[in-house]
Amino acid sequence: MRTFRSLALSLSLSLFLSLSASAQDVSRRSAVVIAAEKASPAVVSIVAAQEVERRENPFSGDPLFEDFFRDFFAPFQQRQTEQSLGSGVVIRPDGYILTNEHVVVQAGKIQVQLTDDRKFNARLVGADSDSDLAVLKVDDGGSLPYLPLGNSDDLMIGETVIAIGNPFGLSHTVTTGVVSAVNRSLNTDGRTYYDFIQTDASINPGNSGGPLLNIKGELIGINSAIYGKAQGIGFAIPISRAKRIVQELITHGAVETPWVGVIVQTLTPELAYHFSLKEKHGVLVRGVESGSPAAKAGLQQGDVLLELNGRPLHSAEEYLQREREYASGDTLRLRVLRKSGEENVALITARFPQEKADDLAWQLLGLAISESDSGLAVKKVRPSSPAAHIGIERGDAILGLSGTQTKTLAEFRRKIIDARLGQSVLLSIGRGRQLYNVTIPLDQG
């Protein structure tokens, strides 16, 4: 009897401990754990390799030899491979991956790795420097785990968010925080980015391109570690703003910006006084392109744009960024200030005429381009233009625009149209055996 009782007591104690451990495991499986488990299989680490040619001086390091041999020995060329690390997220089971443009720009070879250690070569489908987004494609991965694009329009300040990525090469690191702010503007490296999600979830180099999730594990943003001075704060591109860009990159390989046809500048107190305006904020229309949607809608030089589709405007850069959020055929509703008072103006955006592309390149870059069997070359450089200031010369080869290879005049025209609303553009120039990648500010008139 005692033996039976001891056995029963032992079994009861074992069952109690098992149930207690099980209850403890359930209590530890928080919403963050569940969200991370759901999303992690779709997160990839990215290695982007670029082969560069460097000028090496065999006598560098010794001032005496450097001075003596500088005029007698030309530095030799040495080819080196540079790698950049980042993150990405699979957004479709057929292998489409969303990441940051700055992670893969200029890469000659791109490799992605999943959580199960599978590695695949990926190709660049398209990239957009102004939004810092790029789409990659894995062609031989079969059906991959993926995260569909979510919704970032209803974010709440203070709600929990989760970042997954590869900071400093430490693969599939999970960090948490809250939404600190939305619609945040950010100026870095001479460029201004708009409409970022600000979070205190740790986002460091290597996190770039990885997903920002809500507590349900839904994709609400793409992390972007572009702000070097950030301490304890991170920024992410809202996924709702990225949706149209992603679709255009998959469909066309580039983002087609709509044609509105206004040349704008930020309204300053001095300009407001000059035009006798009561408003001290907004965007001043400096000019209107002939035959453009803006001209057809009746916009005029001297008008002040106060709102775009119900949202206030504070600077020309903000207006241009928000204009890019729309596609050809969309309706823009503007609140406009004139001397006669405020008016509401609606216009329908259009596609930019392809026949104006050469004039656009001359205006924005100061370049006239010709095409031959050997590729594209600079035919003429406008004095005092951005291209002239950079040092581009007649006869230089045009090898790429906006970070991708450009072989034909048709490709160049399409890309200059796509880049026309930006602040600058990356141009790849060939001169002799040298390749130069230069960022040229665009002359917006």
C-alpha positions as a Markdown table, in Angstrom:
| # | Residue | x | y | z |
|---|---|---|---|---|
| 1 | Met | 0.0 | 0.0 | 0.0 |
| 2 | Arg | 2.8 | 2.4 | 0.9 |
| 3 | Thr | 4.5 | 1.6 | -2.4 |
| 4 | Phe | 1.4 | 2.4 | -4.3 |
| 5 | Arg | 0.9 | 5.6 | -2.4 |
| 6 | Ser | 4.5 | 6.6 | -3.0 |
| 7 | Leu | 4.1 | 5.9 | -6.7 |
| 8 | Ala | 0.9 | 7.9 | -6.9 |
| 9 | Leu | 2.5 | 10.8 | -5.0 |
| 10 | Ser | 5.5 | 10.7 | -7.4 |
| 11 | Leu | 3.3 | 10.7 | -10.5 |
| 12 | Ser | 1.2 | 13.6 | -9.1 |
| 13 | Leu | 4.3 | 15.6 | -8.3 |
| 14 | Ser | 5.7 | 15.0 | -11.8 |
| 15 | Leu | 2.4 | 16.0 | -13.4 |
| 16 | Phe | 2.3 | 19.1 | -11.3 |
| 17 | Leu | 5.8 | 20.1 | -12.3 |
| 18 | Ser | 5.1 | 19.4 | -15.9 |
| 19 | Leu | 2.0 | 21.5 | -15.9 |
| 20 | Ser | 3.8 | 24.3 | -14.1 |
| 21 | Ala | 6.6 | 24.3 | -16.6 |
| 22 | Ser | 4.1 | 24.3 | -19.4 |
| 23 | Ala | 2.2 | 27.2 | -17.9 |
| 24 | Gln | 5.5 | 29.0 | -17.5 |
| 25 | Asp | 6.4 | 28.5 | -21.1 |
| 26 | Val | 3.0 | 29.8 | -22.2 |
| 27 | Ser | 3.4 | 32.9 | -20.0 |
| 28 | Arg | 6.8 | 33.6 | -21.6 |
| 29 | Arg | 5.5 | 33.4 | -25.1 |
| 30 | Ser | 4.7 | 37.1 | -25.3 |
| 31 | Ala | 3.2 | 38.9 | -28.3 |
| 32 | Val | 6.8 | 40.0 | -29.2 |
| 33 | Val | 8.0 | 36.4 | -29.2 |
| 34 | Ile | 5.1 | 35.3 | -31.4 |
| 35 | Ala | 5.5 | 38.2 | -33.8 |
| 36 | Ala | 9.3 | 37.6 | -34.1 |
| 37 | Glu | 8.7 | 33.9 | -34.8 |
| 38 | Lys | 6.1 | 34.7 | -37.5 |
| 39 | Ala | 8.3 | 37.2 | -39.3 |
| 40 | Ser | 11.9 | 35.9 | -38.9 |
| 41 | Pro | 11.7 | 33.3 | -41.7 |
| 42 | Ala | 11.0 | 36.1 | -44.2 |
| 43 | Val | 14.0 | 38.2 | -43.1 |
| 44 | Val | 17.2 | 37.9 | -45.1 |
| 45 | Ser | 20.8 | 39.1 | -44.6 |
| 46 | Ile | 22.3 | 40.7 | -47.7 |
| 47 | Val | 25.9 | 40.8 | -48.9 |
| 48 | Ala | 26.4 | 43.2 | -51.8 |
| 49 | Ala | 29.8 | 43.0 | -53.4 |
| 50 | Gln | 31.3 | 45.6 | -55.7 |
| 51 | Glu | 34.6 | 45.3 | -57.6 |
| 52 | Val | 36.5 | 48.6 | -57.6 |
| 53 | Glu | 39.7 | 49.8 | -59.2 |
| 54 | Arg | 42.1 | 51.7 | -57.0 |
| 55 | Arg | 45.2 | 53.7 | -57.9 |
| 56 | Glu | 48.1 | 52.4 | -55.8 |
| 57 | Asn | 51.4 | 54.1 | -55.4 |
| 58 | Pro | 54.2 | 51.6 | -54.7 |
| 59 | Phe | 56.2 | 54.4 | -52.9 |
| 60 | Ser | 53.4 | 55.6 | -50.7 |
| 61 | Gly | 54.4 | 56.1 | -47.1 |
| 62 | Asp | 57.8 | 57.5 | -47.7 |
| 63 | Pro | 57.7 | 61.3 | -48.5 |
| 64 | Leu | 61.2 | 61.2 | -50.0 |
| 65 | Phe | 60.3 | 58.5 | -52.5 |
| 66 | Glu | 56.9 | 59.9 | -53.2 |
| 67 | Asp | 58.3 | 63.3 | -54.2 |
| 68 | Phe | 61.2 | 61.8 | -56.2 |
| 69 | Phe | 59.2 | 59.2 | -58.2 |
| 70 | Arg | 55.9 | 61.1 | -58.6 |
| 71 | Asp | 56.9 | 62.4 | -62.1 |
| 72 | Phe | 58.5 | 59.2 | -63.3 |
| 73 | Phe | 56.1 | 56.4 | -62.2 |
| 74 | Ala | 52.4 | 56.4 | -62.7 |
| 75 | Pro | 50.3 | 54.7 | -59.9 |
| 76 | Phe | 49.2 | 51.2 | -61.0 |
| 77 | Gln | 45.6 | 50.0 | -60.9 |
| 78 | Gln | 44.6 | 47.4 | -58.3 |
| 79 | Arg | 41.2 | 45.7 | -58.4 |
| 80 | Gln | 39.6 | 45.2 | -55.0 |
| 81 | Thr | 36.3 | 43.8 | -53.9 |
| 82 | Glu | 34.3 | 45.8 | -51.4 |
| 83 | Gln | 31.3 | 44.4 | -49.5 |
| 84 | Ser | 28.3 | 46.1 | -47.8 |
| 85 | Leu | 26.1 | 44.3 | -45.4 |
| 86 | Gly | 22.4 | 44.9 | -44.9 |
| 87 | Ser | 19.0 | 43.3 | -44.4 |
| 88 | Gly | 15.9 | 42.7 | -46.4 |
| 89 | Val | 12.5 | 41.1 | -46.2 |
| 90 | Val | 10.8 | 38.7 | -48.7 |
| 91 | Ile | 7.5 | 40.3 | -49.7 |
| 92 | Arg | 6.3 | 37.7 | -52.2 |
| 93 | Pro | 6.7 | 33.9 | -52.2 |
| 94 | Asp | 8.1 | 34.0 | -55.8 |
| 95 | Gly | 11.3 | 35.6 | -54.4 |
| 96 | Tyr | 10.8 | 39.4 | -54.5 |
| 97 | Ile | 12.8 | 41.1 | -51.6 |
| 98 | Leu | 12.4 | 44.6 | -50.4 |
| 99 | Thr | 15.5 | 46.5 | -49.0 |
| 100 | Asn | 17.2 | 49.9 | -48.9 |
| 101 | Glu | 18.7 | 51.3 | -52.1 |
| 102 | His | 21.9 | 52.3 | -50.3 |
| 103 | Val | 22.5 | 48.7 | -49.4 |
| 104 | Val | 22.7 | 47.4 | -53.0 |
| 105 | Val | 23.6 | 50.5 | -55.1 |
| 106 | Gln | 26.4 | 49.8 | -57.5 |
| 107 | Ala | 26.7 | 46.2 | -56.4 |
| 108 | Gly | 28.0 | 43.7 | -59.0 |
| 109 | Lys | 27.0 | 40.6 | -57.0 |
| 110 | Ile | 24.2 | 40.3 | -54.4 |
| 111 | Gln | 23.8 | 37.3 | -52.2 |
| 112 | Val | 21.0 | 36.8 | -49.6 |
| 113 | Gln | 20.8 | 34.3 | -46.8 |
| 114 | Leu | 17.7 | 33.1 | -45.0 |
| 115 | Thr | 17.3 | 32.0 | -41.3 |
| 116 | Asp | 17.7 | 28.4 | -42.3 |
| 117 | Asp | 21.1 | 29.2 | -43.7 |
| 118 | Arg | 20.1 | 28.8 | -47.4 |
| 119 | Lys | 21.9 | 31.2 | -49.6 |
| 120 | Phe | 20.8 | 32.5 | -53.0 |
| 121 | Asn | 22.2 | 34.9 | -55.6 |
| 122 | Ala | 19.8 | 37.8 | -56.2 |
| 123 | Arg | 19.4 | 40.3 | -59.0 |
| 124 | Leu | 18.5 | 43.9 | -58.7 |
| 125 | Val | 15.0 | 44.5 | -60.2 |
| 126 | Gly | 14.9 | 48.2 | -59.6 |
| 127 | Ala | 16.0 | 51.0 | -57.2 |
| 128 | Asp | 14.8 | 54.4 | -56.2 |
| 129 | Ser | 17.4 | 56.7 | -54.6 |
| 130 | Asp | 14.9 | 59.4 | -53.5 |
| 131 | Ser | 12.9 | 56.9 | -51.4 |
| 132 | Asp | 16.0 | 54.8 | -50.5 |
| 133 | Leu | 14.1 | 51.6 | -51.6 |
| 134 | Ala | 15.2 | 48.7 | -53.8 |
| 135 | Val | 13.6 | 45.4 | -54.9 |
| 136 | Leu | 15.7 | 42.3 | -55.5 |
| 137 | Lys | 14.6 | 38.9 | -57.0 |
| 138 | Val | 15.7 | 35.4 | -56.2 |
| 139 | Asp | 15.0 | 33.2 | -59.2 |
| 140 | Asp | 15.9 | 29.8 | -58.0 |
| 141 | Gly | 14.6 | 29.7 | -54.5 |
| 142 | Gly | 11.2 | 28.1 | -55.1 |
| 143 | Ser | 8.4 | 29.2 | -52.8 |
| 144 | Leu | 10.0 | 31.3 | -50.0 |
| 145 | Pro | 8.5 | 32.4 | -46.6 |
| 146 | Tyr | 7.3 | 36.0 | -47.0 |
| 147 | Leu | 5.6 | 38.9 | -45.2 |
| 148 | Pro | 3.0 | 40.8 | -47.2 |
| 149 | Leu | 3.0 | 44.6 | -47.2 |
| 150 | Gly | 1.0 | 45.9 | -44.2 |
| 151 | Asn | -0.5 | 49.3 | -43.3 |
| 152 | Ser | 1.3 | 52.2 | -41.7 |
| 153 | Asp | -1.5 | 54.8 | -42.0 |
| 154 | Asp | -3.0 | 54.1 | -38.6 |
| 155 | Leu | 0.2 | 54.0 | -36.4 |
| 156 | Met | -0.2 | 55.2 | -32.9 |
| 157 | Ile | 2.5 | 57.1 | -30.9 |
| 158 | Gly | 3.7 | 54.8 | -28.2 |
| 159 | Glu | 2.6 | 51.5 | -29.8 |
| 160 | Thr | 5.1 | 48.6 | -29.6 |
| 161 | Val | 7.3 | 48.0 | -32.7 |
| 162 | Ile | 9.8 | 45.3 | -33.5 |
| 163 | Ala | 12.9 | 45.6 | -35.7 |
| 164 | Ile | 14.7 | 42.5 | -37.2 |
| 165 | Gly | 17.9 | 42.7 | -39.1 |
| 166 | Asn | 21.7 | 42.1 | -39.1 |
| 167 | Pro | 23.3 | 45.0 | -37.2 |
| 168 | Phe | 27.1 | 44.9 | -37.6 |
| 169 | Gly | 26.7 | 41.5 | -39.3 |
| 170 | Leu | 25.0 | 39.9 | -36.3 |
| 171 | Ser | 22.4 | 38.0 | -38.2 |
| 172 | His | 18.7 | 38.0 | -37.3 |
| 173 | Thr | 18.8 | 40.3 | -34.3 |
| 174 | Val | 15.5 | 41.3 | -32.8 |
| 175 | Thr | 15.1 | 44.7 | -31.0 |
| 176 | Thr | 11.9 | 46.3 | -29.6 |
| 177 | Gly | 10.7 | 49.8 | -28.9 |
| 178 | Val | 7.8 | 52.1 | -29.5 |
| 179 | Val | 6.7 | 54.5 | -32.2 |
| 180 | Ser | 8.3 | 57.8 | -31.0 |
| 181 | Ala | 7.0 | 60.0 | -33.8 |
| 182 | Val | 5.6 | 59.9 | -37.4 |
| 183 | Asn | 6.0 | 62.2 | -40.4 |
| 184 | Arg | 9.5 | 62.9 | -39.3 |
| 185 | Ser | 11.9 | 64.8 | -41.6 |
| 186 | Leu | 15.6 | 63.9 | -41.7 |
| 187 | Asn | 18.5 | 65.7 | -43.2 |
| 188 | Thr | 21.7 | 63.7 | -43.7 |
| 189 | Asp | 24.6 | 63.7 | -46.2 |
| 190 | Gly | 23.2 | 66.8 | -47.9 |
| 191 | Arg | 19.8 | 65.1 | -48.6 |
| 192 | Thr | 16.4 | 65.5 | -47.0 |
| 193 | Tyr | 14.1 | 62.6 | -46.4 |
| 194 | Tyr | 10.5 | 63.0 | -45.4 |
| 195 | Asp | 7.7 | 61.1 | -43.7 |
| 196 | Phe | 9.8 | 58.7 | -41.6 |
| 197 | Ile | 8.7 | 56.6 | -38.6 |
| 198 | Gln | 10.8 | 57.4 | -35.6 |
| 199 | Thr | 11.4 | 54.7 | -33.1 |
| 200 | Asp | 13.6 | 53.9 | -30.1 |
| 201 | Ala | 14.1 | 50.4 | -31.3 |
| 202 | Ser | 17.8 | 50.0 | -32.0 |
| 203 | Ile | 18.6 | 50.4 | -35.7 |
| 204 | Asn | 22.3 | 50.2 | -36.6 |
| 205 | Pro | 24.4 | 49.7 | -39.7 |
| 206 | Gly | 23.4 | 46.2 | -41.0 |
| 207 | Asn | 19.7 | 46.8 | -40.0 |
| 208 | Ser | 19.2 | 48.8 | -43.2 |
| 209 | Gly | 16.5 | 47.2 | -45.3 |
| 210 | Gly | 15.1 | 45.0 | -42.6 |
| 211 | Pro | 11.4 | 45.0 | -41.5 |
| 212 | Leu | 9.8 | 47.1 | -38.8 |
| 213 | Leu | 6.8 | 45.2 | -37.4 |
| 214 | Asn | 3.8 | 46.0 | -35.2 |
| 215 | Ile | 2.9 | 43.8 | -32.3 |
| 216 | Lys | 0.9 | 41.5 | -34.6 |
| 217 | Gly | 4.0 | 40.8 | -36.7 |
| 218 | Glu | 2.7 | 42.8 | -39.7 |
| 219 | Leu | 5.2 | 44.7 | -41.9 |
| 220 | Ile | 4.7 | 48.4 | -41.3 |
| 221 | Gly | 8.1 | 49.9 | -42.3 |
| 222 | Ile | 11.5 | 49.3 | -43.7 |
| 223 | Asn | 14.4 | 50.2 | -41.3 |
| 224 | Ser | 16.9 | 52.7 | -42.7 |
| 225 | Ala | 20.2 | 53.2 | -40.8 |
| 226 | Ile | 21.1 | 56.4 | -42.7 |
| 227 | Tyr | 21.4 | 58.9 | -39.8 |
| 228 | Gly | 25.0 | 58.5 | -38.5 |
| 229 | Lys | 24.4 | 60.8 | -35.5 |
| 230 | Ala | 21.4 | 58.8 | -34.1 |
| 231 | Gln | 21.9 | 57.7 | -30.5 |
| 232 | Gly | 19.1 | 55.4 | -29.3 |
| 233 | Ile | 16.7 | 56.4 | -32.1 |
| 234 | Gly | 16.0 | 54.8 | -35.4 |
| 235 | Phe | 14.0 | 55.6 | -38.5 |
| 236 | Ala | 11.9 | 53.6 | -40.9 |
| 237 | Ile | 10.2 | 54.2 | -44.2 |
| 238 | Pro | 6.4 | 53.8 | -43.8 |
| 239 | Ile | 5.2 | 50.8 | -45.7 |
| 240 | Ser | 2.1 | 52.5 | -47.0 |
| 241 | Arg | 4.3 | 55.1 | -48.8 |
| 242 | Ala | 6.5 | 52.3 | -50.1 |
| 243 | Lys | 3.6 | 50.3 | -51.7 |
| 244 | Arg | 3.4 | 52.3 | -54.9 |
| 245 | Ile | 7.2 | 52.5 | -55.2 |
| 246 | Val | 7.5 | 48.8 | -54.8 |
| 247 | Gln | 4.9 | 48.0 | -57.4 |
| 248 | Glu | 6.5 | 50.4 | -60.0 |
| 249 | Leu | 10.0 | 48.9 | -59.3 |
| 250 | Ile | 8.6 | 45.4 | -60.0 |
| 251 | Thr | 6.6 | 46.5 | -63.0 |
| 252 | His | 8.9 | 49.0 | -64.7 |
| 253 | Gly | 12.3 | 48.7 | -62.8 |
| 254 | Ala | 12.1 | 52.4 | -61.9 |
| 255 | Val | 9.7 | 54.8 | -60.2 |
| 256 | Glu | 7.8 | 56.9 | -62.8 |
| 257 | Thr | 7.1 | 60.3 | -61.2 |
| 258 | Pro | 4.0 | 62.2 | -62.3 |
| 259 | Trp | 4.2 | 65.3 | -64.4 |
| 260 | Val | 2.7 | 68.4 | -62.7 |
| 261 | Gly | 4.7 | 71.1 | -64.3 |
| 262 | Val | 5.4 | 73.6 | -61.5 |
| 263 | Ile | 8.8 | 75.0 | -60.5 |
| 264 | Val | 8.7 | 75.8 | -56.8 |
| 265 | Gln | 10.7 | 77.3 | -53.9 |
| 266 | Thr | 10.1 | 77.6 | -50.2 |
| 267 | Leu | 8.2 | 80.7 | -49.1 |
| 268 | Thr | 10.4 | 82.7 | -46.8 |
| 269 | Pro | 9.4 | 85.8 | -44.7 |
| 270 | Glu | 11.4 | 87.9 | -47.2 |
| 271 | Leu | 9.5 | 86.5 | -50.2 |
| 272 | Ala | 6.2 | 86.9 | -48.3 |
| 273 | Tyr | 6.9 | 90.6 | -47.7 |
| 274 | His | 8.0 | 91.0 | -51.4 |
| 275 | Phe | 4.7 | 89.6 | -52.6 |
| 276 | Ser | 2.7 | 91.3 | -49.9 |
| 277 | Leu | 1.4 | 88.0 | -48.6 |
| 278 | Lys | -0.1 | 87.5 | -45.1 |
| 279 | Glu | 0.9 | 83.8 | -45.0 |
| 280 | Lys | 4.5 | 83.1 | -43.9 |
| 281 | His | 4.6 | 79.4 | -44.8 |
| 282 | Gly | 4.0 | 77.5 | -48.0 |
| 283 | Val | 5.5 | 76.9 | -51.4 |
| 284 | Leu | 5.9 | 79.6 | -53.9 |
| 285 | Val | 5.3 | 78.8 | -57.6 |
| 286 | Arg | 8.3 | 80.3 | -59.5 |
| 287 | Gly | 7.2 | 79.1 | -62.9 |
| 288 | Val | 4.8 | 76.9 | -64.7 |
| 289 | Glu | 5.7 | 74.6 | -67.7 |
| 290 | Ser | 3.8 | 75.3 | -70.9 |
| 291 | Gly | 1.2 | 72.7 | -71.7 |
| 292 | Ser | 1.6 | 71.0 | -68.3 |
| 293 | Pro | -1.2 | 69.8 | -66.0 |
| 294 | Ala | -0.5 | 72.8 | -63.8 |
| 295 | Ala | -0.8 | 75.2 | -66.7 |
| 296 | Lys | -4.1 | 73.5 | -67.8 |
| 297 | Ala | -5.4 | 73.9 | -64.2 |
| 298 | Gly | -4.7 | 77.6 | -64.2 |
| 299 | Leu | -1.7 | 77.7 | -61.7 |
| 300 | Gln | 0.4 | 80.8 | -62.2 |
| 301 | Gln | 3.7 | 82.3 | -61.2 |
| 302 | Gly | 3.4 | 83.9 | -57.8 |
| 303 | Asp | 0.8 | 81.5 | -56.5 |
| 304 | Val | 1.5 | 80.0 | -53.1 |
| 305 | Leu | 0.7 | 76.4 | -52.4 |
| 306 | Leu | -0.6 | 76.0 | -48.9 |
| 307 | Glu | -1.9 | 72.4 | -48.9 |
| 308 | Leu | -1.6 | 69.3 | -51.0 |
| 309 | Asn | -4.6 | 66.9 | -50.6 |
| 310 | Gly | -5.4 | 68.3 | -47.2 |
| 311 | Arg | -1.9 | 68.3 | -45.7 |
| 312 | Pro | -0.1 | 71.6 | -45.1 |
| 313 | Leu | 3.1 | 72.4 | -47.1 |
| 314 | His | 6.1 | 74.0 | -45.5 |
| 315 | Ser | 8.9 | 73.7 | -48.0 |
| 316 | Ala | 9.7 | 73.1 | -51.7 |
| 317 | Glu | 11.5 | 69.9 | -50.7 |
| 318 | Glu | 8.5 | 68.6 | -48.9 |
| 319 | Tyr | 6.2 | 69.4 | -51.8 |
| 320 | Leu | 8.5 | 67.6 | -54.3 |
| 321 | Gln | 8.7 | 64.5 | -52.0 |
| 322 | Arg | 5.0 | 64.3 | -51.6 |
| 323 | Glu | 4.4 | 64.8 | -55.3 |
| 324 | Arg | 6.4 | 61.6 | -55.9 |
| 325 | Glu | 3.8 | 59.7 | -53.8 |
| 326 | Tyr | 1.3 | 59.9 | -56.7 |
| 327 | Ala | 1.1 | 58.2 | -60.0 |
| 328 | Ser | 0.2 | 59.5 | -63.5 |
| 329 | Gly | -3.6 | 60.1 | -63.7 |
| 330 | Asp | -4.0 | 60.9 | -60.0 |
| 331 | Thr | -5.8 | 64.0 | -58.9 |
| 332 | Leu | -4.0 | 66.6 | -56.8 |
| 333 | Arg | -6.1 | 69.0 | -54.8 |
| 334 | Leu | -4.3 | 72.2 | -53.9 |
| 335 | Arg | -5.2 | 75.0 | -51.6 |
| 336 | Val | -3.7 | 78.1 | -53.3 |
| 337 | Leu | -3.1 | 81.6 | -52.0 |
| 338 | Arg | -3.4 | 84.4 | -54.5 |
| 339 | Lys | -3.7 | 88.2 | -54.2 |
| 340 | Ser | -7.5 | 87.7 | -54.6 |
| 341 | Gly | -7.6 | 85.3 | -51.7 |
| 342 | Glu | -7.5 | 81.5 | -51.3 |
| 343 | Glu | -8.8 | 79.1 | -53.9 |
| 344 | Asn | -9.0 | 75.4 | -54.3 |
| 345 | Val | -7.4 | 74.0 | -57.5 |
| 346 | Ala | -7.6 | 70.4 | -58.7 |
| 347 | Leu | -5.3 | 69.0 | -61.4 |
| 348 | Ile | -4.8 | 65.6 | -62.9 |
| 349 | Thr | -1.2 | 64.5 | -63.2 |
| 350 | Ala | 0.2 | 63.1 | -66.5 |
| 351 | Arg | 3.2 | 61.2 | -67.9 |
| 352 | Phe | 6.1 | 63.4 | -68.7 |
| 353 | Pro | 6.5 | 63.7 | -72.5 |
| 354 | Gln | 9.4 | 61.6 | -73.7 |
| 355 | Glu | 10.3 | 64.1 | -76.4 |
| 356 | Lys | 11.3 | 66.6 | -73.6 |
| 357 | Ala | 13.9 | 64.3 | -72.1 |
| 358 | Asp | 16.9 | 65.8 | -73.9 |
| 359 | Asp | 15.9 | 69.3 | -72.9 |
| 360 | Leu | 15.6 | 68.1 | -69.4 |
| 361 | Ala | 19.1 | 66.6 | -69.3 |
| 362 | Trp | 20.4 | 69.9 | -70.6 |
| 363 | Gln | 18.6 | 71.9 | -67.9 |
| 364 | Leu | 19.2 | 69.6 | -64.9 |
| 365 | Leu | 22.7 | 68.3 | -65.7 |
| 366 | Gly | 24.0 | 70.6 | -68.4 |
| 367 | Leu | 24.7 | 67.6 | -70.7 |
| 368 | Ala | 23.9 | 66.7 | -74.3 |
| 369 | Ile | 24.3 | 63.0 | -74.9 |
| 370 | Ser | 24.9 | 61.1 | -78.1 |
| 371 | Glu | 24.6 | 57.3 | -78.8 |
| 372 | Ser | 26.9 | 55.2 | -80.9 |
| 373 | Asp | 27.8 | 51.5 | -81.3 |
| 374 | Ser | 30.1 | 51.8 | -78.3 |
| 375 | Gly | 27.5 | 53.3 | -76.0 |
| 376 | Leu | 26.6 | 56.7 | -74.7 |
| 377 | Ala | 29.0 | 59.7 | -74.7 |
| 378 | Val | 28.9 | 63.3 | -73.7 |
| 379 | Lys | 28.4 | 65.5 | -76.8 |
| 380 | Lys | 28.3 | 68.9 | -75.1 |
| 381 | Val | 28.6 | 70.4 | -71.6 |
| 382 | Arg | 26.8 | 73.6 | -70.7 |
| 383 | Pro | 29.2 | 76.1 | -69.1 |
| 384 | Ser | 28.6 | 76.7 | -65.4 |
| 385 | Ser | 26.3 | 73.7 | -65.2 |
| 386 | Pro | 26.4 | 71.1 | -62.5 |
| 387 | Ala | 28.2 | 68.7 | -64.9 |
| 388 | Ala | 30.8 | 71.4 | -65.7 |
| 389 | His | 31.4 | 72.1 | -62.0 |
| 390 | Ile | 32.0 | 68.3 | -61.4 |
| 391 | Gly | 34.5 | 68.3 | -64.2 |
| 392 | Ile | 32.7 | 66.2 | -66.9 |
| 393 | Glu | 34.1 | 66.7 | -70.3 |
| 394 | Arg | 33.1 | 66.2 | -73.9 |
| 395 | Gly | 33.8 | 62.6 | -75.0 |
| 396 | Asp | 33.3 | 61.1 | -71.5 |
| 397 | Ala | 31.3 | 57.9 | -71.6 |
| 398 | Ile | 28.0 | 57.7 | -69.8 |
| 399 | Leu | 27.9 | 54.2 | -68.2 |
| 400 | Gly | 25.1 | 54.5 | -65.6 |
| 401 | Leu | 22.5 | 56.8 | -64.1 |
| 402 | Ser | 20.8 | 56.5 | -60.7 |
| 403 | Gly | 22.9 | 53.5 | -59.8 |
| 404 | Thr | 22.0 | 51.3 | -62.7 |
| 405 | Gln | 23.8 | 50.6 | -66.0 |
| 406 | Thr | 22.6 | 52.7 | -68.9 |
| 407 | Lys | 23.4 | 51.5 | -72.4 |
| 408 | Thr | 21.0 | 53.3 | -74.7 |
| 409 | Leu | 19.8 | 56.8 | -75.2 |
| 410 | Ala | 16.2 | 55.6 | -74.6 |
| 411 | Glu | 17.3 | 54.2 | -71.2 |
| 412 | Phe | 19.1 | 57.5 | -70.3 |
| 413 | Arg | 16.0 | 59.5 | -71.3 |
| 414 | Arg | 13.7 | 57.4 | -69.2 |
| 415 | Lys | 16.0 | 57.6 | -66.2 |
| 416 | Ile | 16.5 | 61.4 | -66.4 |
| 417 | Ile | 12.7 | 61.8 | -66.5 |
| 418 | Asp | 12.4 | 59.6 | -63.4 |
| 419 | Ala | 15.1 | 61.5 | -61.6 |
| 420 | Arg | 13.9 | 65.0 | -62.5 |
| 421 | Leu | 12.3 | 65.8 | -59.2 |
| 422 | Gly | 15.2 | 64.8 | -57.0 |
| 423 | Gln | 17.9 | 66.9 | -55.4 |
| 424 | Ser | 20.8 | 65.0 | -57.0 |
| 425 | Val | 21.5 | 62.0 | -59.2 |
| 426 | Leu | 24.3 | 59.4 | -59.2 |
| 427 | Leu | 26.1 | 59.4 | -62.6 |
| 428 | Ser | 28.7 | 56.8 | -63.7 |
| 429 | Ile | 31.3 | 58.3 | -66.0 |
| 430 | Gly | 34.0 | 56.5 | -68.0 |
| 431 | Arg | 37.2 | 58.2 | -69.0 |
| 432 | Gly | 39.9 | 56.1 | -70.5 |
| 433 | Arg | 40.2 | 53.0 | -68.3 |
| 434 | Gln | 38.9 | 54.9 | -65.2 |
| 435 | Leu | 35.3 | 54.7 | -63.8 |
| 436 | Tyr | 34.0 | 57.5 | -61.7 |
| 437 | Asn | 30.8 | 57.5 | -59.7 |
| 438 | Val | 29.8 | 61.1 | -59.0 |
| 439 | Thr | 26.7 | 62.5 | -57.3 |
| 440 | Ile | 25.6 | 65.6 | -59.3 |
| 441 | Pro | 23.2 | 68.1 | -57.8 |
| 442 | Leu | 20.3 | 68.9 | -60.2 |
| 443 | Asp | 19.8 | 72.4 | -61.4 |
| 444 | Gln | 16.1 | 73.0 | -60.7 |
| 445 | Gly | 16.3 | 76.5 | -62.2 |
